Amino acid sequence: AAAQRRSAWTPWCGCPRAAPPSCSGRPFCSGHEPAGRPRVTPMLRHLTYKIKSTGPITVAEYMKEVLTNPAKGYYMHRDMLGEKGDFITSPEISQIFGELLGIWFVSEWIASGKKAAFQLVELGPGRGTLTGDILRVFSQLGSVLKNCDISVRLVEVSQKLSEIQALTLTKEKIPLEKDAESLEYMKGVSKSGIPVSWYRDLKDVPEGYSFYLAHEFFDALPVHKFQKTPQGWREVFVDIDPQVSDKLRFVLAPCATPAEAFIQRDETRDHVEVCPDAGVLIQELSQRIALTGGAALIADYGHDGTKTDTFRGFCGHKLHDVLIAPGTADLTADVDFSYLRRMAQGKVASLGPIKQKTFLKNMGIDVRLKVLVEKSEEPSVRQQLLEGYDMLMNPVKMGDRFNFFALLPHQRLQGGSREMSAGQSKPSAAPVAGFDELAWE
Ligand SMILES: C[S@@+](CC[C@H](N)C(=O)[O-])C[C@H]1O[C@@H](n2cnc3c(N)ncnc32)[C@H](O)[C@@H]1O
């Protein structure tokens, strides 16, 4: 009966696994399977038991298990960032990236009336480098922020990465909270005296006036994949290959599945990826921003509802077959910004997506680079700054592939006033930094 059931699932070959460069966000070399990595990983064993007992799994379930399974997930117990890891991100490439984002938050704080306190909330902070660079800007702008009570809240599922974040931001190893009831699982104080707390989920972060940041976070969230067939939309699942032992393959579901509800009625593509977890997060962020103010800045590679098969793996800075040696490579899919905009449901205003090279240019990257290059005496440091700039800005590297997208309260763009308490200034409809060209002196 099981064999009969399985025969209703048809193999799906989809687009070629090694996506062309235009599909990729991270700079990469297209490579072969890295030597020395075992094909039969503990994660593959776990997944084959699971599929044997309950049947093929959705791509979303596959991605979630492979990346964040508490025992064997790719993100949970390793540092995968940087030259020795599997990929490198903008904050790891150049300090200027985080500095300009720090200025963006200060600029939004000023434009929305210099409230007495705010939380900086980062989703998926990696090594903590980005928040570290932002906090350095906050310290340098001490005279502007001196009466503002700032706290940092980090949303991170990985035990290993949260330990690294604690070392980056507080210079300390921080023990896990003993109180099992507590929603924050770690807490410490940054080098500049700002309280830092760690959470596993955005919904655990206390509400209140906040600036949210997600850099290369949404692309790690699980996607469902659908293929248009003569019988209608069919979801892509992951199954065991009956021809080859210890090998997985993609199959198409024999009938419609519930996740199909996420596909737009007027969809014209023949293959789509949808990320319900991203929708839930955007709804939560929009609700919070509409109620208590602040803003969200989301930076990632992605498209505006135009691309099809973008699901891919990265290992050792090379493209990697997503079904081979699961748990040893990063899995990612481009962010669909048109879906994020729809999920905001008009509760807040959205800006973007705009290309990274435009956003950083508008934020004054050229001025900052010039200052740093002129200040540095070491030729090697100057060289590093220039190479970092090229990586972030060059259209064929990260400049065109990464996008910036923001959520803001409607009144921020209209310049309407909310009730102000003493000492606060009225919010203005000043241009939003990064999304508009600003005059730099
Ligand atoms: C691609 S890394 C990006 C790191 C960092 N933002 C950067 O740009 O260097 C993704 C980050 O999100 C975290 N992450 C992945 N899935 C998550 C989830 N469901 N909830 C919270 N954090 C998650 C990972 O552990 C990691 O810190």
The ligand as an SDF file (V2000), in Angstrom:
LIG
                    3D

 27 29  0  0  0  0  0  0  0  0999 V2000
   22.2770   34.2750    7.1560 C   0  0  0  0  0  0  0  0  0  0  0  0
   22.5350   34.5240    8.8600 S   0  0  0  0  0  0  0  0  0  0  0  0
   22.6350   36.3150    8.8610 C   0  0  0  0  0  0  0  0  0  0  0  0
   23.4010   36.8450   10.0300 C   0  0  0  0  0  0  0  0  0  0  0  0
   23.5280   38.3740   10.1390 C   0  0  0  0  0  0  0  0  0  0  0  0
   22.2700   39.0480   10.0980 N   0  0  0  0  0  0  0  0  0  0  0  0
   24.4660   38.9200    9.0970 C   0  0  0  0  0  0  0  0  0  0  0  0
   24.0110   39.5620    8.1790 O   0  0  0  0  0  0  0  0  0  0  0  0
   25.6840   38.7040    9.2240 O   0  0  0  0  0  0  0  0  0  0  0  0
   20.9120   34.1850    9.5270 C   0  0  0  0  0  0  0  0  0  0  0  0
   20.7470   34.4510   11.0100 C   0  0  0  0  0  0  0  0  0  0  0  0
   19.3910   34.2070   11.3960 O   0  0  0  0  0  0  0  0  0  0  0  0
   19.3330   33.2410   12.4590 C   0  0  0  0  0  0  0  0  0  0  0  0
   18.0780   32.5030   12.2710 N   0  0  0  0  0  0  0  0  0  0  0  0
   17.7650   31.6760   11.2570 C   0  0  0  0  0  0  0  0  0  0  0  0
   16.4810   31.2540   11.3870 N   0  0  0  0  0  0  0  0  0  0  0  0
   15.9940   31.8540   12.4910 C   0  0  0  0  0  0  0  0  0  0  0  0
   14.7220   31.8260   13.1390 C   0  0  0  0  0  0  0  0  0  0  0  0
   13.7250   31.0990   12.6810 N   0  0  0  0  0  0  0  0  0  0  0  0
   14.5580   32.5840   14.2640 N   0  0  0  0  0  0  0  0  0  0  0  0
   15.5860   33.3450   14.7360 C   0  0  0  0  0  0  0  0  0  0  0  0
   16.8150   33.3920   14.1740 N   0  0  0  0  0  0  0  0  0  0  0  0
   17.0110   32.6460   13.0650 C   0  0  0  0  0  0  0  0  0  0  0  0
   20.5940   32.4460   12.2780 C   0  0  0  0  0  0  0  0  0  0  0  0
   20.9470   31.7120   13.4090 O   0  0  0  0  0  0  0  0  0  0  0  0
   21.5730   33.5640   11.9230 C   0  0  0  0  0  0  0  0  0  0  0  0
   21.9280   34.3150   13.0580 O   0  0  0  0  0  0  0  0  0  0  0  0
  1  2  1  0
  2  3  1  0
  2 10  1  0
  3  4  1  0
  4  5  1  0
  5  6  1  0
  5  7  1  0
  7  8  2  0
  7  9  1  0
 10 11  1  0
 11 12  1  0
 11 26  1  0
 12 13  1  0
 13 14  1  0
 13 24  1  0
 14 15  1  0
 14 23  1  0
 15 16  2  0
 16 17  1  0
 17 18  1  0
 17 23  2  0
 18 19  1  0
 18 20  2  0
 20 21  1  0
 21 22  2  0
 22 23  1  0
 24 25  1  0
 24 26  1  0
 26 27  1  0
M  CHG  2   2   1   9  -1
M  END
$$$$
